[in-house]
């Protein structure tokens, strides 16, 4: 009995940071979905759902564009998508609060900023928490004039997979 309780305590200590990260994103979403003119939704897909979806992806999809889409989806274990959209003045998410979220993910949860892309008023932040060549956890923050999207991916992708995808998209 003593060994079971020690293992249980160690399990909860190991799972704590992962639960905290989810709580951080959920808390941000709940704080900013309260705008009067904002429309919000969230979608979460687990490992079983992702495997089931991978069964229905046709092999032709990869052959047409040359992108190994089926391989990429098979390496995504969990996905959570938060979206806030609206047209009113109180529905937009402020850039300062997005920067605070990004800084909290970097400082507290040890994410590394991969890239920040700005294009015609849109900003995309990619944050990564992996080791060596593995991407691991990937968070994508996308800000537009009236929309904000958070994509949280738990993957076993390698950097070479991402490079191959970027090269193929650059060709098309």
trRosetta pair geometry for C-beta under 8 A, 3 or more apart (Angstrom, degrees):
i j d omega theta_ij theta_ji phi_ij phi_ji
1 4 5.7 -52 -152 32 35 113
1 5 6.6 29 154 -14 66 104
2 5 6.0 -57 -152 38 32 107
2 6 6.4 32 151 -19 66 106
3 6 5.6 -53 -146 36 34 112
3 7 6.3 33 156 -18 66 106
4 7 5.9 -56 -148 38 30 109
4 8 6.2 31 153 -21 64 109
5 8 5.5 -51 -143 37 33 115
5 9 6.3 35 157 -19 65 104
6 9 5.9 -54 -148 36 30 110
6 10 6.4 28 154 -16 64 108
7 10 5.7 -57 -147 40 31 111
7 11 6.3 37 153 -24 65 105
8 11 5.6 -51 -149 32 30 115
8 12 6.6 25 155 -14 63 105
9 12 6.0 -57 -150 38 31 107
9 13 6.4 31 153 -18 65 107
10 13 5.6 -54 -146 38 32 112
10 14 6.3 31 156 -18 65 107
11 14 5.9 -59 -149 38 29 108
11 15 6.2 15 158 -10 66 113
12 15 5.8 -59 -136 44 31 104
12 16 6.5 59 156 -52 62 91
13 16 5.8 -28 -154 -7 30 122
15 18 5.6 -64 -163 45 57 112
15 19 5.9 54 144 -22 84 109
16 19 5.9 -63 -147 39 29 108
16 20 6.2 30 158 -23 67 108
17 20 5.4 -53 -145 34 33 116
17 21 6.6 38 157 -23 65 100
17 109 6.7 138 -174 -131 99 80
18 21 5.9 -48 -153 29 32 112
18 22 6.9 31 151 -13 62 103
19 22 5.8 -55 -154 37 36 111
19 23 6.3 38 148 -22 67 107
20 23 5.4 -54 -146 36 34 114
20 24 6.3 42 152 -26 66 101
20 108 7.6 -114 139 143 129 119
20 109 7.0 -171 102 -91 106 106
21 24 5.6 -48 -150 28 33 115
21 25 6.8 25 155 -10 63 103
21 105 7.5 68 -136 -125 94 86
21 109 5.0 93 -93 -128 101 147
21 137 7.5 3 150 179 165 160
21 152 8.0 149 140 -146 108 135
22 25 6.0 -59 -152 40 33 106
22 26 6.1 32 152 -17 68 111
22 80 7.6 86 -129 16 94 170
22 152 7.6 126 -106 152 70 167
23 26 5.6 -55 -141 42 31 112
23 27 5.9 35 158 -24 66 108
24 27 5.9 -53 -144 34 24 111
24 28 6.6 25 154 -17 59 106
24 101 7.5 137 159 -148 101 83
24 104 6.2 -172 -158 125 132 127
24 105 6.9 153 127 -80 149 78
24 108 7.5 163 -89 83 149 136
24 109 7.0 -114 10 -38 160 137
25 28 5.7 -53 -149 35 32 112
25 29 6.3 33 152 -20 65 107
25 80 7.3 110 114 106 149 133
25 82 6.6 -179 165 -7 103 145
25 101 8.0 80 -104 -162 58 120
25 139 7.6 -148 -87 -130 130 129
25 150 5.8 175 -155 146 111 152
25 152 6.0 -31 -100 -56 174 141
26 29 5.6 -57 -149 37 32 113
26 30 6.2 26 157 -15 68 108
27 30 5.9 -56 -144 39 29 107
27 31 6.3 32 156 -22 63 107
28 31 5.9 -56 -148 34 28 112
28 32 6.4 1 163 1 64 114
28 97 7.6 148 -147 159 99 106
28 101 5.1 51 -110 -106 149 129
28 150 7.4 102 92 -51 128 158
29 32 6.5 -77 -148 47 24 93
29 33 6.0 23 162 -29 66 115
29 40 7.3 131 -177 -167 93 135
29 42 6.6 43 -174 -73 156 131
29 82 4.5 -101 -101 -156 130 145
29 84 7.3 -172 -142 -51 71 111
29 150 6.9 -108 -74 30 104 138
30 33 6.1 -51 -131 27 28 110
30 34 7.7 45 165 -39 53 96
31 34 7.0 -60 176 2 29 114
31 97 7.9 -150 109 -166 130 140
32 35 7.1 -3 176 -19 58 103
32 38 7.6 -156 149 -157 72 172
32 84 5.6 -40 122 -93 111 166
32 93 5.1 22 -160 -105 146 103
32 97 7.0 149 -78 124 124 151
32 148 7.3 -34 135 68 149 146
33 38 6.1 -154 -153 111 48 134
33 40 4.0 -20 -133 -38 114 166
33 84 5.9 -134 -93 -107 71 108
34 38 7.6 51 68 45 21 132
35 38 3.6 83 68 -12 110 118
35 84 7.7 91 24 -173 123 117
35 86 6.1 -136 103 21 135 171
35 88 6.7 175 162 75 115 116
35 90 4.4 175 -143 124 100 86
35 91 4.1 157 127 -98 150 54
35 92 7.9 117 -102 15 165 33
36 88 6.2 -51 78 86 88 166
36 90 5.8 54 24 72 88 130
36 91 7.4 -95 61 -63 54 89
37 86 4.5 121 117 -173 83 124
37 87 6.0 -94 156 59 130 62
37 88 2.7 118 27 5 156 128
37 89 7.8 79 30 29 139 43
37 90 6.4 119 24 61 97 83
37 91 4.3 -88 83 -45 90 126
38 84 5.6 -16 -168 -169 125 91
38 85 6.9 134 -159 72 70 33
38 86 3.9 -82 -103 -42 52 142
38 88 7.3 -96 -45 46 61 105
38 90 7.5 -95 -29 108 101 74
38 91 3.8 163 -71 -136 81 94
39 84 7.8 150 77 -159 44 44
39 85 5.1 -28 64 72 92 89
39 86 5.9 152 9 -76 69 79
39 91 8.0 18 5 -152 57 134
40 82 7.7 -10 -167 -173 100 79
40 83 6.6 169 -149 90 56 60
40 84 5.1 -11 -102 -105 94 67
40 85 7.4 164 -83 24 44 67
41 83 5.6 0 57 55 77 102
42 80 7.0 2 -176 -176 102 87
42 81 6.5 171 -153 89 56 57
42 82 4.8 -10 -106 -104 99 67
42 83 7.3 176 -82 19 51 68
43 79 7.8 -3 110 115 94 96
43 80 7.2 176 90 -151 52 45
43 81 4.6 4 53 52 94 104
44 78 7.6 -6 -171 -175 85 94
44 79 7.2 173 -150 93 44 55
44 80 4.6 -1 -108 -109 83 84
44 81 7.7 -164 -72 24 44 63
45 49 4.4 -124 -162 94 88 133
45 50 5.6 110 139 -58 115 83
45 53 7.5 -4 -168 -13 144 140
45 78 6.8 173 91 -154 62 51
45 79 4.7 8 52 55 102 96
45 80 7.7 -164 26 -73 60 46
46 49 5.2 96 53 13 66 103
46 50 7.0 -127 105 -5 34 93
46 78 5.7 -15 -130 -112 44 90
47 50 5.8 -58 -148 37 29 110
47 51 6.4 28 156 -17 65 106
47 77 4.8 -15 -99 -170 94 78
47 78 6.1 -43 -53 -64 70 78
48 51 5.8 -54 -148 37 31 110
48 52 6.3 31 153 -19 65 107
49 52 5.6 -54 -146 37 32 112
49 53 6.3 33 154 -20 65 105
50 53 5.7 -51 -145 36 32 111
50 54 6.4 39 152 -27 62 104
50 73 6.6 -165 -173 173 93 83
50 74 7.9 144 145 -119 101 29
50 76 5.6 -138 -154 96 146 88
50 77 6.5 -174 50 -150 155 20
50 78 7.3 -126 -22 -85 137 29
50 79 6.8 120 -80 0 120 107
51 54 5.6 -51 -152 29 32 117
51 55 7.3 43 149 -28 60 95
51 74 7.6 60 -111 -131 64 69
52 55 5.9 -44 -164 16 37 115
52 56 7.7 18 149 -6 61 103
53 56 6.2 -67 -162 40 41 103
53 57 7.0 50 145 -36 71 98
53 73 6.7 -108 104 174 106 133
54 57 5.7 -41 -150 12 42 116
54 70 6.4 103 -158 -157 88 77
54 73 5.0 173 -96 114 93 114
54 74 5.1 91 -134 -82 151 76
57 61 6.0 -76 178 31 88 146
57 69 6.4 -143 -176 113 139 107
57 70 4.8 174 103 -98 132 88
57 73 6.2 136 -30 44 159 154
58 61 5.2 119 73 -17 80 95
59 62 6.0 -49 -171 31 52 109
59 63 6.7 46 139 -17 74 108
59 70 6.8 -26 -104 -26 56 154
60 63 5.3 -61 -148 40 43 112
60 64 6.1 47 157 -30 75 102
61 64 6.2 -50 -148 24 27 111
61 65 7.4 -16 171 20 58 102
61 69 5.3 -61 124 48 118 138
61 70 7.0 125 70 -41 114 94
62 65 7.4 -86 -153 54 25 77
62 66 7.4 34 173 -139 60 11
62 67 6.4 -120 -132 80 61 50
62 68 5.5 32 -135 -116 119 42
62 69 5.6 -147 -80 26 78 84
62 70 5.7 -63 -49 7 125 103
62 71 7.7 76 -106 -2 138 93
63 66 7.6 19 -162 -74 22 45
65 69 7.8 61 60 -31 120 115
65 168 7.0 89 143 160 90 118
65 172 6.1 -10 -155 -75 96 150
66 168 5.2 -160 105 -145 101 119
66 171 7.4 -24 70 75 144 139
66 172 7.8 180 44 -52 109 111
67 72 7.7 -25 159 -8 94 134
67 165 6.2 57 -145 -128 102 74
67 168 4.9 157 -87 119 78 148
67 169 7.2 47 -90 -60 126 76
68 71 3.9 -9 152 31 114 123
68 72 6.1 128 103 -24 78 88
68 161 7.7 -95 72 -147 124 90
68 164 7.0 10 19 121 115 133
68 165 7.7 -98 45 -79 81 82
69 72 5.7 -57 -148 36 33 111
69 73 6.3 27 158 -15 68 107
70 73 6.0 -55 -145 39 29 108
70 74 6.3 31 155 -23 63 108
71 74 5.8 -56 -148 33 29 112
71 75 6.8 18 156 -12 62 108
71 161 7.3 -145 124 -135 112 118
72 75 6.1 -68 -156 39 31 104
72 76 6.9 30 150 -24 66 104
72 157 6.9 22 -140 -102 71 122
72 161 6.5 149 -99 172 82 122
72 165 6.7 65 -85 -79 141 132
73 76 5.7 -52 -150 27 39 112
75 155 5.5 49 136 -166 88 93
75 156 4.9 -119 -161 65 89 78
75 157 4.8 113 126 -71 136 70
75 161 7.0 -46 49 -155 162 175
76 79 5.9 22 163 -54 124 108
76 153 5.7 -64 -138 -159 104 109
76 154 7.4 105 -167 73 61 53
76 155 5.1 -36 -105 -101 56 92
76 157 7.4 10 -68 -39 67 109
77 154 4.7 -61 67 102 102 98
77 155 6.4 175 8 -100 83 31
77 156 6.7 72 -33 -16 112 92
78 152 7.9 -21 115 116 95 90
78 153 7.3 159 86 -156 58 41
78 154 4.1 27 45 35 96 118
79 151 7.2 -22 -163 -167 92 86
79 152 7.1 148 -158 82 43 60
79 153 5.5 -3 -107 -106 77 72
79 154 7.6 -133 -62 25 44 72
80 150 7.9 -12 111 113 89 95
80 151 7.6 158 83 -156 52 41
80 152 4.3 -6 58 58 98 109
81 149 7.0 -19 -166 -167 89 98
81 150 7.3 160 -155 85 41 58
81 151 5.4 -4 -107 -107 78 73
81 152 7.7 -156 -69 25 37 71
82 149 7.0 157 85 -157 57 48
82 150 4.2 6 53 51 106 103
82 152 7.9 40 -2 -6 98 103
83 147 7.0 -19 -167 -166 93 99
83 148 7.3 160 -154 86 48 52
83 149 4.9 -6 -105 -107 80 81
83 150 7.8 -153 -68 27 43 63
84 91 7.3 -175 161 177 97 80
84 93 5.9 92 82 -42 141 118
84 147 7.0 157 86 -156 57 50
84 148 4.7 -1 56 57 102 97
84 149 7.8 -161 26 -71 63 43
85 91 7.5 4 133 160 27 124
85 146 6.5 55 -159 130 65 89
85 147 4.7 -2 -107 -110 83 88
85 148 7.8 -164 -70 28 51 56
86 91 2.6 -88 89 167 143 154
86 92 7.1 -129 71 -53 100 52
86 146 6.0 -134 76 -180 47 98
87 91 6.6 32 35 49 25 146
87 146 5.8 5 -96 -148 49 146
88 91 4.6 98 58 -9 82 109
89 92 7.1 -49 -166 13 35 105
91 146 6.8 26 100 -162 112 84
92 145 7.3 -60 -115 159 127 47
92 146 6.0 -84 -89 -122 93 47
92 148 7.7 114 -160 -29 54 112
93 97 6.2 -108 180 72 86 121
93 98 6.1 91 133 -54 113 103
93 143 6.8 -115 75 -124 110 104
93 148 4.2 3 20 -34 138 158
94 97 4.7 88 68 7 93 101
94 98 7.1 -158 97 -5 50 85
95 98 5.5 -55 -151 37 37 113
95 99 6.3 39 151 -21 69 104
95 123 7.7 73 -124 24 104 154
95 143 7.0 104 -102 166 75 165
96 99 5.7 -53 -149 36 32 112
96 100 6.5 35 151 -21 64 102
97 100 5.4 -47 -147 33 37 114
97 101 6.5 41 151 -20 65 101
98 101 5.6 -50 -150 35 34 112
98 102 6.3 35 151 -18 65 106
98 123 7.9 119 124 87 154 132
98 125 7.8 160 163 1 110 140
98 141 6.3 142 -163 168 108 138
98 143 5.8 -24 -100 -67 168 140
98 148 7.2 -141 -86 -138 121 130
99 102 5.5 -52 -145 38 33 113
99 103 6.2 32 155 -18 66 107
100 103 5.7 -55 -144 40 30 109
100 104 6.2 33 154 -22 64 105
101 104 5.7 -54 -147 35 29 112
101 105 6.5 29 154 -17 63 105
101 141 7.2 146 99 -107 125 148
102 105 5.8 -56 -152 36 30 111
102 106 6.5 26 152 -16 64 108
102 113 7.5 43 -178 -89 112 112
102 125 5.8 -64 -108 164 130 166
102 127 7.0 -174 -142 -61 81 135
102 141 6.5 -100 -79 16 101 161
103 106 5.6 -55 -146 39 34 110
103 107 5.9 20 161 -9 70 112
104 107 6.1 -58 -133 46 26 100
104 108 5.4 -10 -178 15 67 119
104 109 7.4 46 137 3 67 100
105 108 7.1 -52 -105 52 15 86
105 109 5.2 -42 -153 49 53 118
105 111 4.5 -10 148 24 96 136
105 127 5.6 34 125 169 138 167
105 139 6.5 -100 -156 55 157 158
106 109 7.6 11 -23 56 7 75
106 110 7.5 33 -171 -125 36 14
106 111 5.4 -81 -90 66 49 83
106 112 7.4 86 -127 -98 86 25
106 113 6.6 -17 -93 -37 124 92
106 127 7.2 -119 -71 -134 79 126
109 129 6.9 -62 139 -84 96 149
110 129 6.3 94 99 -126 79 110
111 127 4.1 30 159 170 134 115
111 128 6.5 136 -165 62 83 27
111 129 4.8 -71 -105 -59 68 99
111 137 7.5 -90 -106 96 100 110
111 139 6.6 -33 -134 26 154 121
112 127 6.8 152 72 -160 35 67
112 128 5.2 -33 63 67 90 84
112 129 6.9 144 10 -85 77 50
113 116 6.7 -11 -179 -40 122 99
113 125 6.9 -62 -137 -166 99 96
113 126 7.3 104 -166 81 58 59
113 127 5.7 -41 -101 -102 50 74
113 128 8.0 105 -146 19 6 79
114 126 4.1 -51 59 104 114 108
114 127 6.6 -173 2 -100 87 18
114 128 4.9 70 -50 -12 114 116
115 124 7.8 9 107 106 93 95
115 125 7.8 179 92 -149 50 39
115 126 4.9 24 48 38 80 117
116 123 6.9 -9 -173 -170 92 93
116 124 7.1 168 -154 85 45 54
116 125 5.2 -5 -108 -105 84 70
116 126 7.6 -150 -71 22 44 71
117 123 7.3 158 83 -155 51 46
117 124 4.5 -4 55 55 98 103
118 122 7.1 161 -153 83 48 51
118 123 5.3 -11 -102 -103 77 75
118 124 8.0 -165 -71 22 35 68
119 122 5.3 -19 68 60 76 98
119 124 8.0 2 16 2 101 105
121 144 7.0 62 118 -157 94 58
121 145 5.6 13 145 -61 134 94
122 142 7.1 -7 -175 -171 104 84
122 143 6.7 167 -156 88 56 56
122 144 4.9 -12 -108 -103 93 73
122 145 7.8 -65 -75 -23 71 69
123 141 7.9 -11 113 112 91 92
123 142 7.6 167 87 -152 52 41
123 143 4.6 0 55 56 95 105
124 140 6.8 -16 -167 -169 94 93
124 141 7.2 156 -156 83 44 56
124 142 5.2 -3 -108 -106 80 76
124 143 7.8 -163 -72 25 40 66
125 139 8.0 -6 108 110 94 88
125 140 7.2 157 81 -157 56 43
125 141 4.2 0 53 54 106 105
125 142 7.9 -152 26 -67 65 39
126 138 6.9 -22 -164 -165 89 96
126 139 7.6 151 -157 81 42 52
126 140 5.7 -10 -104 -105 69 75
127 138 7.2 149 81 -159 54 47
127 139 4.4 -11 61 60 106 99
127 140 7.8 -165 25 -73 72 32
127 141 7.4 39 -4 -6 109 103
128 135 5.9 -94 -142 -162 116 70
128 136 6.7 104 -178 58 81 95
128 137 7.2 146 -160 83 44 59
128 138 5.6 -9 -105 -106 71 72
128 139 8.0 -155 -68 25 32 69
129 136 5.3 -98 97 107 59 129
129 137 4.2 -4 57 58 103 106
129 138 7.9 -156 26 -68 68 36
130 134 4.4 -146 -175 103 121 77
130 135 4.9 -178 -41 150 158 14
130 136 2.8 176 -92 4 82 111
130 137 6.8 -179 -59 27 75 56
130 138 8.0 -2 -35 -60 115 79
131 134 5.9 18 59 50 59 107
131 136 6.7 78 4 -50 62 137
133 158 5.2 7 142 -152 100 95
133 159 5.3 -108 -163 14 70 104
133 160 7.2 6 -177 -12 118 93
134 156 6.7 -47 -145 -156 113 52
134 157 7.3 122 -158 80 63 45
134 158 6.1 -56 -101 -102 48 60
134 159 7.9 -102 -68 -24 5 79
135 138 5.5 -8 158 -57 114 116
135 155 5.4 -2 83 82 115 123
135 157 4.3 -2 24 79 130 96
135 158 6.8 -163 -15 -109 88 9
135 159 6.5 144 -63 -69 84 58
135 161 7.8 -83 -18 58 127 112
135 162 6.5 113 -75 -36 134 130
136 154 7.8 -39 169 -149 52 58
136 155 6.8 100 135 64 6 75
137 152 7.5 -15 -169 -169 96 81
137 153 7.1 158 -157 86 49 57
137 154 5.7 -19 -103 -106 76 63
137 155 7.5 152 -94 24 25 74
138 151 7.9 -11 113 112 90 93
138 152 7.8 158 86 -156 52 38
138 153 4.5 -9 61 61 97 107
138 155 6.1 5 4 13 113 122
138 157 7.8 -8 -24 44 136 127
139 150 6.9 -19 -167 -167 96 88
139 151 7.1 156 -157 83 46 56
139 152 5.4 -6 -108 -106 82 69
139 153 7.6 -171 -76 25 37 70
140 149 7.6 -7 110 111 95 96
140 150 7.4 152 80 -159 57 40
140 151 4.2 -2 53 55 105 106
140 153 7.6 35 -5 -3 100 108
141 148 7.8 -14 -171 -169 80 89
141 149 7.6 161 -156 85 37 56
141 150 5.8 -7 -105 -106 69 73
142 147 7.6 -10 115 115 98 99
142 148 7.0 163 88 -154 61 44
142 149 4.3 -1 56 55 108 100
142 150 7.9 -162 24 -71 73 31
142 151 7.5 36 -5 -3 108 104
143 147 7.7 170 -155 93 36 59
143 148 5.3 0 -110 -111 69 85
144 147 4.3 17 50 53 116 90
144 148 7.3 -154 29 -69 69 46
157 161 4.7 -115 -164 66 94 141
157 162 6.4 87 150 -45 128 91
158 161 5.0 108 57 -3 72 99
158 162 7.6 -141 99 1 45 84
159 162 5.6 -54 -155 38 41 112
159 163 6.2 44 148 -21 70 105
160 163 5.5 -50 -144 37 35 115
160 164 6.3 39 155 -22 65 103
161 164 5.8 -53 -150 34 29 112
161 165 6.6 30 151 -18 63 105
162 165 5.6 -54 -151 35 33 113
162 166 6.4 31 153 -18 66 105
163 166 5.7 -55 -146 37 32 110
163 167 6.3 32 155 -19 66 106
164 167 5.8 -53 -146 37 30 112
164 168 6.3 26 156 -17 64 109
165 168 5.9 -59 -147 38 28 108
165 169 6.3 24 157 -15 65 108
166 169 5.8 -56 -144 40 30 108
166 170 6.3 34 155 -24 64 106
167 170 5.7 -55 -150 33 29 114
167 171 6.8 31 152 -21 63 102
168 171 5.8 -50 -154 29 35 113
168 172 6.8 22 153 -10 65 104
169 172 5.9 -58 -146 41 37 103
